[in-house]
Amino acid sequence: MKYVLITGGVVSGLGKGVTASSIGVGLQACGLRVTSIKIDPYLNTDAGTMSPFEHGEVFVLDDGGEVDLDLGNYERFLDVTLTKDNNVTTGKIYQSVLDKERKGDYLGKTVQVVPHITDAIKDRIEAVALIPVDGKEGPADVCVIELGGTVGDIESMPFIEALRQLSFSVGKDNFCLIHVSLIPVLGVVGEQKTKPTQHSVRELRALGLTPHLLACRSAQPLLDNTKMKLSQFCHVEAANILNIHDVPNIWHIPLLLRNQNAHHSILKQLNLLSIATPPDLEAWSRRAETFDNLTDSVRIAMVGKYVGLTDSYLSVVKALLHACIACSLKPSIDWIAASDLEDDPAQSAPEAYAAAWKSLRNAECVLVPGGFGDRGVSGMILAAKYARENNVPYLGICLGMQISVIEYARSGSRTHMGSTMRLGSRRTLFQTPDCVTSKLYCNPYYVDERHRHRYEVNPDVIGVLEEAGLKFVGKDETGKRMEVLELPSHPFYVGVQFHPEFKSRPGKPSALFLGLILAARGKLEAYLTRHQNGS
């Protein structure tokens, strides 16, 4: 197994996840099979209990794993299906070591960070790297590992030491370290400063790891003298200093790296030049260029609980982007805090109330995404009511579906709580091949999508709701759980219990997000007719 390790320095939030994903894309484009591991040094065993405000969205995998949002980036960029084991956390490592200690597996020895924790980290990485994630037999050629946090953080020290040992044990031809750092520009002089990166690399080398490549984040392209200074003081060849400057959209990043021959430097370090092919990134080039040249936009009202941090809905935003580009449109998202639509802000915060309703009324379609807790529910109900009564295309996901049921019933929440969270990929059976959802999925029988919910629609009230006009066109395999609802008298009014955003990909948009955007532009019927005719 060949390993590419991505570390970060100076500050957090530099885009290590996008960098790791883009490097994976470049290696895939050279004909190699790639898998990914994200290391999160926090003590939580997984991301399931974390606040979206603090850590962004919780990404859900096919196997039910609740993981860091960077794994969503990996799946979208590399078009792979990862497992919960691909997200390694301090909590998971310590839990496994303590479980072994309680069972007596260490034969009475004193259990320590070194060697027991570090050995557990190495064993976990080497085992997970062998799991195929691209639907083919056997392990991948290269495993891209992203170490979360910043070099020097106390909580990441055991991982740094484990990775140092791993680099030594697998040999120099099987390990490539790429350090992502920041090149700031200070003051009116506008000089690109290399000192923060020098210090970051020095700290990394003091811990026993020497970077083979530097990936330098900057607002503008790096100057030649900046590169030379970095090369001289960071002990990295000038050809191996990559510049990831600001670009119009992140689909340019794999192209930016390709243009700097990043793939060649990595393949050379890993002794893979003999089996790799020249990188084929034609599809990425077309995608990035198409997005840059779009001029027409569609206005989408996103009515949610966590709109203060857009990363809370990262996969939804990406799914909208994929669907819009398929329709030659740019997404123009109006973020509406659901609570601002409610009656109380009309007196306490009249400006926010007026702005929220103006955005809702100006939207061409409405999307209510998932969430937990009752804050903002009244505002979401008002948004669903507005969309239903004014024939505005509406897509409700998870909580958004339950909201549309509540609003239609006009009698408050008629839901019941399950004993545990329902997670991962589950099958939904369509009750009729004539429903809009089955036509969009191009499958009259079923669809497999990912779930993350605890509440469900009470089956006792289904009959009453359907008599009133609401149709539950998708159910689980028991026939008791309602998975998809539609309002046949409406241009596009769809609620789904699952999360279709998690399986959306560039070039392969989610069927329901595509339907929402097509309906917003009045093109849904023509699209469905075309596809039914096989054209």
Salt bridges, closest charged atoms under 4 A:
ASP40 OD1 - LYS38 NZ 2.99
ASP62 OD1 - ARG450 NE 2.69
GLU66 OE2 - ARG452 NE 2.61
ASP68 OD2 - LYS38 NZ 3.07
ASP68 OD1 - HIS55 NE2 2.92
ASP70 OD2 - LYS38 NZ 2.99
GLU75 OE1 - ARG450 NH1 2.93
GLU75 OE1 - ARG505 NH2 3.18
ASP79 OD1 - ARG505 NE 3.39
ASP79 OD2 - LYS508 NZ 2.78
GLU101 OE1 - ARG102 NE 2.76
ASP119 OD1 - LYS122 NZ 3.52
ASP134 OD2 - ARG33 NE 2.79
GLU161 OE2 - ARG164 NH2 2.77
GLU191 OE1 - LYS193 NZ 3.22
ASP246 OD1 - ARG217 NH1 3.39
ASP292 OD2 - HIS252 NE2 2.55
ASP296 OD2 - ARG521 NH1 2.82
ASP334 OD2 - ARG299 NH2 2.80
GLU364 OE1 - ARG521 NE 2.75
GLU389 OE2 - ARG388 NH2 3.81
GLU389 OE2 - ARG410 NH2 3.83
GLU407 OE1 - ARG388 NE 2.84
ASP448 OD1 - ARG427 NE 2.84
GLU456 OE2 - ARG481 NE 2.63
ASP476 OD2 - ARG481 NH1 3.35
GLU483 OE2 - ARG422 NH1 2.99
GLU483 OE1 - HIS451 NE2 2.77
GLU501 OE2 - HIS499 ND1 2.83
